[in-house]
């Protein structure tokens, strides 16, 4: 049997020791919790924490997320705030130990500190103990810090994306004679008896007149043309339609798959593909137009052997036009010669920005040099898929999608040293011959090139003094264009090139999609770590003061101690 008197004294000492350990352990755990929360808040802006692979939270999802995060934040805040109050009360206890036998003034001051520590003070007491009030206010802001830091926001992420582009190899529409191509309308000599031909049946030029209607004649510096509902910037002219359309003979399947997978969450795609970086066609007055008889018109180039003549249903005096493309010495090179008589000379002259005579016996001839061998280069092309207002430049075009490229740098689609794999003779041939269809308009009737006339803004209207009135003026889509005629011819060639439907090669790129992440992802989010960090500092300071102070007889956070102190003082 133990001694009852000893046991009676041992129990309070044991309880006091346990309470003392608890008063130290609690703040230490709170400090560890505060440091952990601070580290997470600081890291969040720089370490993406994705909540979704793609897409945004629904209203229900956001509400549930906000409720759960607020509850957790409130529990953490309550824990840190509770320990902060307890340590401030410990400071009250230390002072109480010294002033317990003091006068009423000291008791009044201590009571004010005690009430502030418990957050039950009046305004005067708050002002007197502002340092306590501020630390408790900062600790109370931890909920706001956590909720703000962990709020789900819409961000973007990149995913792998591979597209198929024409591989540049010969195919039925452009290749060596005898390689299976259709009956050629143009051919180039490439060596000892060997010809490189451009076919006609089923080839891209059959789209020329249809595609020409999408050329932008009002603001070409904003976008050169619109194709498949996509505005194409001057920096991305001639890009294969598979990059921005899902309907090009299966070549657009990657884009179709991307849209099927991410729908409206797809923001953009970026790939390294061939672009027509400058106009392959330059036009100037020159050549000769001759009437062989009343219905037959011939044109001759003064710069080469290019010539052609056709018989029409209309007489020369009524106005005729004749045009021809002649292949040059190398694949992708050649000349276009266009001649006009009588009233139609104004159509041709004004396309060059010139006023020319247009009487019954007048003629006018234009020669255009064609060289597609130096106009293609690889560029990093971006297709913006978001509607106007969400992507820069899209809203200026009136279209929901925008295709542009980085015009300052080139890229390598197939690795170092292999960047020209998809740029070759097939591409050159189709670009050079791209205007075959529009140059053949109204052939054998009057030869009027109506599509070209419309796009060069020729209105056949005259001022009252009889002088020709022209309205088309710069800027042009191509930076090296000098007049409307060559700009339209070059854009038509680019649109035809965009429809090449040969065998393909895969090019790796990337797509950007909308997703939901934790936090804003912005550097300013680091500021949300201040409340928990300040609270950790206060806890550490108060804990050190407590540990370096002598033990106290009473604990003002205990009603039992308060009653016991009252008995001793009574």
Order of alpha helices (4+ residues) and beta strands (2+ residues): alpha-alpha-alpha-alpha-alpha-alpha-beta-beta-beta-beta-alpha-beta-beta-alpha-beta-beta-beta-beta-beta-beta-beta-alpha-beta-beta-alpha-beta-alpha-alpha-alpha-beta-alpha-alpha
